[in-house]
């Protein structure tokens, strides 16, 4: 499972011109589910998202997690994170999980983060979405459950 994590001042997701979800300060997380991912991957990403200290404390150091900073999360499914451009000019998505399984794991990720007491909004799975955000910093990090060492 791959995630692009952005610290944001605000984020929103719209489908067909209608805003479906929005948050203020927090994290906007784009998630790609890779073929073969399972609950271990979900739990790893959920734990990292909840614990990562990328919000500034009173001294200006990145020392607070999203909960301590009073933030929320916007988690958006994005299978294109699994795109492979090593050959040719058109991305191959052969490493992306099948939609049914990917939806199950995406929903499980949202549930796992919510169980930690974090407010979570989500995108609409398999929809053409417009994602708007104001990156704060900018701070953008990559997580990959298959790159643990």
C-alpha positions in Angstrom: 0.0 0.0 0.0 1.3 3.4 -1.0 0.4 6.7 0.5 1.2 10.3 -0.4 0.7 12.3 2.8 0.4 16.1 2.6 0.1 18.4 5.6 -2.7 20.8 4.7 -4.5 23.9 5.9 -7.6 22.6 4.1 -8.7 19.9 1.6 -11.8 19.0 -0.2 -13.1 16.4 -2.7 -15.8 17.1 -5.3 -17.5 14.7 -7.6 -19.5 16.1 -10.6 -19.0 19.6 -9.2 -20.5 18.8 -5.8 -18.2 18.9 -2.7 -18.5 15.5 -1.1 -16.1 15.9 1.8 -13.8 18.6 3.3 -11.5 19.2 6.2 -9.6 22.1 7.7 -6.1 21.6 9.1 -4.9 18.1 8.9 -3.6 15.5 6.4 -4.7 14.8 2.9 -3.7 11.2 2.1 -3.7 9.7 -1.4 -3.8 5.9 -1.2 -2.9 3.3 -3.7 -3.7 -0.4 -3.0 -1.2 -2.8 -4.5 -1.9 -6.3 -5.6 -1.3 -8.6 -2.7 -1.9 -6.0 0.0 -3.8 -7.1 3.1 -4.7 -6.1 6.6 -1.0 -6.0 7.7 -0.5 -3.2 5.1 -3.6 -1.4 6.2 -2.6 -1.5 9.9 0.9 -0.3 9.1 -0.3 2.7 7.1 -3.0 3.5 9.6 -0.5 3.5 12.5 2.0 5.6 10.6 -0.7 8.2 9.7 -1.9 8.5 13.2 1.6 8.8 14.8 3.6 10.8 12.3 4.9 14.0 14.0 4.7 16.5 11.2 2.9 19.4 12.8 4.8 22.1 14.6 4.9 22.5 18.3 5.1 25.9 20.1 8.8 26.0 19.4 8.4 25.5 15.6 9.6 21.9 15.6 7.7 19.1 13.8 6.7 17.4 17.0 3.0 16.9 17.0 0.8 14.3 15.3 -2.5 15.1 13.7 -4.5 14.5 16.9 -2.3 16.7 19.0 -2.5 19.4 16.3 -6.3 19.2 16.4 -6.5 18.1 12.8 -8.5 15.7 10.7 -7.7 13.5 7.7 -8.9 13.3 4.1 -8.2 9.8 2.7 -8.6 9.5 -1.1 -8.2 6.3 -3.1 -5.8 6.8 -6.0 -4.8 3.7 -7.9 -2.5 5.8 -10.2 0.0 5.7 -7.4 0.8 2.2 -8.6 1.4 3.4 -12.2 4.7 2.1 -13.7 6.4 4.2 -16.3 9.6 2.3 -16.7 8.6 1.1 -20.1 7.1 3.4 -22.7 5.2 6.6 -22.1 1.8 5.3 -21.0 1.6 4.0 -17.4 1.0 0.4 -16.7 -1.3 -0.3 -13.7 -0.6 -4.1 -13.5 0.5 -3.7 -9.9 -2.8 -2.2 -8.7 -5.2 -4.4 -6.8 -8.5 -5.4 -8.3 -11.2 -2.9 -7.6 -13.3 -5.1 -5.2 -10.4 -6.0 -3.0 -8.9 -2.4 -3.2 -12.2 -0.9 -2.0 -12.3 -3.3 0.9 -8.8 -2.4 2.0 -9.4 1.3 1.4 -12.5 1.2 3.6 -10.6 -0.8 6.2 -7.9 1.9 6.3 -10.5 4.6 6.9 -12.1 2.5 9.7 -8.7 1.8 11.3 -7.8 5.5 11.4 -11.2 6.4 12.8 -10.8 3.8 15.5 -7.8 5.8 16.7 -10.2 8.7 17.4 -9.3 10.8 14.3 -11.9 12.5 12.2 -11.7 11.1 8.7 -13.4 12.2 5.5 -13.0 10.1 2.3 -13.2 10.4 -1.4 -15.6 8.4 -3.6 -14.0 5.1 -4.6 -13.7 4.7 -8.4 -15.2 8.1 -9.1 -13.6 10.9 -11.1 -12.8 13.3 -8.3 -11.5 16.9 -8.1 -9.2 17.1 -5.1 -8.4 20.6 -3.9 -6.0 21.4 -1.1 -3.7 24.0 0.4 -0.4 22.3 1.3 1.0 23.7 4.5 4.8 24.0 4.4 4.8 22.4 1.9 5.1 19.1 3.7 4.7 16.0 1.6 5.8 12.5 2.6 5.6 9.0 1.0 4.7 5.8 2.8 5.0 2.4 1.4 4.0 -0.7 3.4 6.4 -2.8 1.3 9.4 -0.7 2.1 9.7 -1.4 5.9 13.5 -1.6 6.0 
